[in-house]
């Protein structure tokens, strides 16, 4: 598109060049004169030309043009946008998608001879140099659009504040380099290509880089629809993105806009009628500003978004160094597809928010993590907090994940850890029908506890639920502490800890799981996501799959068709299928089956499901974790200020008084509500179990429990 013409009534057309300038034009040769006019006139034009020719010839000519920073889009599993991430709000578009009004406006005000010069405007450069020499300071720059594009590229490519400052310097050396690059670019690119690049790189104020983002920011529509008055407003902003920002300084922006309109009319880019109609409009009346959200903080799902971002920042596959990975996100241009399932995420969010509102006077917290067992995909993360650094009910900590992923140092897991002892017992050959004396208070003898070259002293434990003689199914259903410590000792403490590690369990702070006798009682601090992942391993017949939020990343510049990265499930057999399936069969009896007084009875979903409550001895934290064949979920409730200092006792929560909160009283209902919502409208699935000892799912006819002398259980939490 050629939009230039001989300027009508322009100052450049009327004002003749000075005598000195005319001599310069005649006396200089080729590109050297262009550089010479940027050198202070101190020794005569001839000498300046010689100096310039020598200087410019030594400068690099090829301009490195890295991809422009653009927006990154994060989507859920269904392709719905959940966040926009950018260091610079930019949307690259081809010239055909930029209104001719915009193209004419920027040429009229920034470079009237754009389609005539070859990168450097000789007349403008001479005029500017003479003006600068006469004044003793830089009053005019005479930069063409090509030179301005060069400067923007140098700034954009800068990686340090020092490099940015150097790119913006208004010195003779910098001007010479801009000229050298500009002349070379004009040899390599067409005028329309240069104009298109300039309009995509220029800063238009209010955080908008490039004309497409600017048009949407100020007027709420694409750059293809820009009218003459809108185009003039944007073209006027470029000279001073803050001073002429119409949202910040509307009066100054209007004066500048009218100057642009006058130049457009003078060059016949608009008619006198269009000019008169345009200047009659208030700049504020033309604006329809639209704020573009940026970052996880402005997402509807900030904690999930932050977890996905942390996954990239922690993964060397996206860059060797942290800076490389940050650049990958900041420079954007990709679509990040996550595993977040809208239905599951909504159900999880509603469950925690409805049970304990963010601003509840109790200040108690709740967090939930949901994982697909067969892939490790994290389909939902939620907590009863709003993203923010200040104010009641706000935090930027993600209580559902490990510390490296934006979480805390974790919370004690309580009796949810008994799942590892069950698996260890089955793996060690302990019959689930073997009865253990599970007295109310019991001291266990010192010894190696199944650990080579280890010695543990005597260990005393008390029950908080039932006491008597129990087998594995009953001990699990009633969550009997002394039963499980006895089983841990019989199966081997080190085997129990090892199974936890094999199924993906780690401390929330990233440390190794400790080998301590209280391990089966959940005395170590973990995250809901880690617990949901370990439970998912049992649901997946003993196959552990590494949890992940991202499924694939595509290149947005290529219409999202080019795959940059595709995350395949990383799975391995952690325990045998028979051990995992037997553990599942035993855990189903906690929720369903004929054992009266079981701790998870209220969490039955009417389909195959397992579950396990968790309440620490000091009530520092309470949990519920469980799974169906296709979904594993863990819920924590506690006090973010510190569970030991603010235990779950004698507290009003959401208007109800609790003498003590148990795993079945708050985490359980949250778990059930979230699971019901996530699984709504899905057909019930059955556990396809290959068990040992004739164990069966409680809903599949009930696990066989032989006669026992177990005491009648007391009411349990």
Secondary structure, 3 states (H helix, E strand, C coil): CCCCCCCCCCHHHHCCCCHHHHHHHHHCCHHHHHHHCCCCCCCCHHHHHHHHHHHHHCCCCCCCCCCCCCCEEEECCCCCEEEEECCCEECCCCHHHCCHHHHHHHHHHHCCCCCCCCCCCHHHHHHHHHHHHHHCCCCCCCCCHHHHHHHHHHHHHCCCHHHHHHHHCCCHHHHHHHHHHHHHHHHHCCHHHHHHHHHHHCECCCCEECHHHHHHHHHCCCHHHCCHHHHHHHHHHHHHCCCCCCCCCHHHHHHHHHHHHHHHHHCCCCCHHHHHHHHCCCHHHHCCCCCCCCCHHHCCCHHHHHHHHHHHHCCHHHCCCHHHHHHHHHHCCEEEEECCCHHHHHHHHHHHHHHCCCCCCCCEEEEEEEECCCCCEEEEEEECCEECCCCCCEECCCCCCCHHHCCCCCEECHHHHHHHHHHHHHHCCCCCCCCEEECCEEEECCECCCCCCCCECCEEEECCCCCEEECHHHHHHHCCHHHHHHHHHHHCHHHHHHHHHHCCCCCCCCCCCCCCHHHHHCCCEECHHHHHHHHHHHHCCCEEECCECEEEEEEHHHCCCEEEEECCCCEEECCCHHHHHHHHHHHHHHHCCCCCCCCCHHHCCCCCCCCEEEECCCCCEEEEEEEECCEEEEEEEEECCCCCCCCCEEEEECCEEEEECCHHHHHHHHHHHHHHHHHCCCCCCCCCCCCCCCCCCHHHCCCCCCCCCCCCCCCCC
